[in-house]
Amino acid sequence: MSPPHLLILGGTAEAAALATALSGRLRVTVSLAGRTGSPTLPPGEIRIGGFGGADGLAAWLQANAVDLVVDATHPFAAAISAHAAEACAQLGLPRLRLQRPAWQQDPRDRWIDVEDAAAAARALALLGGRCFVTIGVQELAAFAGLLEVWLLIRLITPPKTPLDLGPHELLFGRGPFSLDAERLLLEHHRITSLVTKASGGPATEAKIVAARDAGLPVIMIRRPPPPSGPVVDSVEATVRWVADEIGER
């Protein structure tokens, strides 16, 4: 009898840790969106690329005899999370959302809570100055009209096409980032504000602490709500859920 087949919708450190924890215990396939060049590949079978919406994902799940799904994508990957919820509902497959804990606001933090990148750009226009932007490449178009604000934009890899933005500089790097390095970055570039997503997790939290220590305002794009269904915030809880599901078969 073949072992149960788990699909992990990945691209995060949590997904990689989960694949490592479950390697050898069942058949594991990790799906990556393929937007980041030279990704670090976790153990297990690897699938790269989109599915073609909820129906495409449902068809893939059926064709590959998947028994259960863990959605361990980035907290802002709302589309694939919604597709996973719909596809698993169609097929009656168990699905769990693994979502890293959110950052907790400190009394010293000067967070400006906004809904999306467009709202972040409007808030930044009021602040002016020199801003450190860490929201990825896909939503940078919202900042195209900020000709009076200088942007330091950190990305994992260079963009495929030139960015249609006002004055800016690109910086490339993959977390985790140390607190000392983030403090030096803010000081060296004379940063006066930060725009980021409420991604959570330790890999990029140092910039939040550095901005706090420097007394800088942080324009924080809030997380989209996850689809309805069970949600956990740790790899350990996910492993227990998988074990319970396997035990039921």
N, C-alpha and C positions, 0 to 999 in steps of 0.2 A: 504494500500500500504506500503510495507516495505521500511525503510529508505535506502538511498544510502550506499553502502558498500565501505569503504576506506581501502586499504592495506597500512600500513606504514612499509617499510623495515627499521628496526631500529638497536638498539644496541648502540645508541649515546644519549647524554643528550638532543640533539635537538629533536630526535624522541620521547623521553619520554615526553618532554614539549609539543610537538604537540599533542600527544595522550591525555594528560591532558586537553589541550585547547579545543579539539573537543569532549571530552567525553560527551555523552548525546545528542549531536547534530546530530549524524549519527552513523551508525554501524562502529566501528573501530577494525581492526585486526592489531596487531603489530607482525612482524616476526623478530625473533632473530636467529642469526647463531648458538648459543649454544656452542661457543668456550670458554666462560668465565664461570667458576663455580659460582653458586649462584648469578646470575645477579639480579639487581634491576628491578622488573617488573612494567611497566607502566600500567595505566588503559586500559581497553578494553580486547578483546579476544587476547590470546597469542598463537603464533605458534613458535616452536623451531626446528631448523634444516634446512638443505638445501632443494632445490626444484628439483635438478637434471638438472641444466642447463636452458637455455631459454625455451626449449620446455616443460620441467617439470613445470616451473613457469607458462607458458601460460595455461597448462592444469589445474593447481591449480586455477588460476584466473577464468577460465571458470566454473569449478566445484563448486566454492564458490561464484559465481555471484558477482564478484568484479566490481565496477563501475569506480574507479579511484585509482591511485597508487602514493604515495609519496616515493621517494627514499631518505631516511634520514640516509643512512649508513655512515660509516667512510670515510673520503676523500680518503683513500687508499684501500677501498674495491672495486677495479676496476672490478672484475669479476662479482659480483652480480649486479653492476650498469649496466654493458654491457648486462647482461641477462635480466634485467628489461626493458631496452630500446628495446631490440629485441622482448620480449614477448608482451609488450604493442603495439608495431608497428604491430605485427601479428594480434592482436585482435582489433586494433583501439581504445585502451583505453587511456584516458588522463593520462599523467605521468609528474611529476614535480621532479626535483632534488633539495633537500634542502641541501646545503653545507655550513658549517660554514665559516666565513671569515678567510682568511689566516693571519698569523702573518706578521706584517709590519717591515721590517728591519730598525733598528736604525743606525745612522752614526757610533755609537761606536761598533756595532756588527761586529764580525769577522767570518762571515759565509763562509763556503766552500760549494758551491752548487754542488750536485752530483745527478746522475740519479737514482741510486738504491743502495741496500745494498752492492752489490759487489764493486761498485765504492766507497762507504763509507769505506769499509774495506781497499781498496788500499790507500785511502787518509790517513786513520788512521795509516797504516804501516809507512808512511813517518813521521807522527808526533811523534809516540811512546808515552811513558809515561803511564799515568793512566787515563782511559777514562770512562765516565759515559754514558751508552748505554740505550736508552729508545725507542726501535723500536718494542717491542713485541717479542714473541718467534719464530714466524714462519720463520723469515729471519736471525736468529742468526747463521745459518750454514755458512753464508758468512764470518764470523769472525773466523772460525776454525783454520786457518793458522797463526793467529797473536800470536805467542808464546812469543814474546818479549814485548807485550803490556798487562798491567793489566786492566781488565774490571770490572766495577761495573754495573751490569745489573738489572734494575728495571722491574718487571713484576707484573701483577695484581694477578695472582695465580701461584703456583709452576708448573713447567713443568711436563708433564706426564712421560717423560723419562729423564735420565741424559743428560746434554748438553755436546757435544763433542767439548770442547773449551780448550784453554790454560788457564793461570792463571786468575781466575775470582771469583767474589762473587755475590751472588744473594740477591736482596732486593725486598720485596713485599709491594705493596701499591696501592691504588686506589685514583685518584685525586678527588677533587682539592687539590693541594699542596700549602702551603703558601710560600711566598718569604723568610721569615726568615728561615724556615725549609730547603729550597733548598740551601740557602747560607751556613747553617751549614753542610749540607750533603757534599757539594763540599769541604769545608774546612776540615772536619773531615777525609775524604777519600783521601785528597791531590790530587784532580782531576785536570788534566791538559787539558782536552778536553771533548767535549760532542758530541755524535752522536744521532741524533733524526730525526723524520719525520716532514715534514712541515704540521702538522695536523691542526694547528690553534686552536682557542677557548681559553677561559680563564682558564680552569681546569688545564692545564699543562704549561701555559705560564711562570710561575714563574721561571722555570729552565732556560728559555731563558734570562730572566732579570738577574738572578743570575750569569750566565756565562758572560753576558755583563759586569756586575759590576766587575767581577773578571778578565776581559780581556782575557777570554779563547776562543780559536777557537771552532766554532760549525760546525760540518759536518752535513749539512742539506740535507736530501733526499727530492727531490722535489715531488710535488703531480703529480699523473697521471692525464691527462686531462679527464674531465667528458664526457660521451656520448653526442652527439648532442641533443638539446632540451632545453626547458626552465629551468633556474636555478635561485634560489633565495638564499639569505644568512641569512634569519631570519625566526623564527617561525611565526611572525606576517604576513609577506608576504605570507607564506604558507597558513595560515588560510584564508586570503583574496582570494587566488587562489581556495581553496576548496569551499568557499562560492560562488564564481563566477561559478564554475563548477556545483554545486548543483542547482544554480539558473537557469541554462540552461536546466534543466531536467523537 
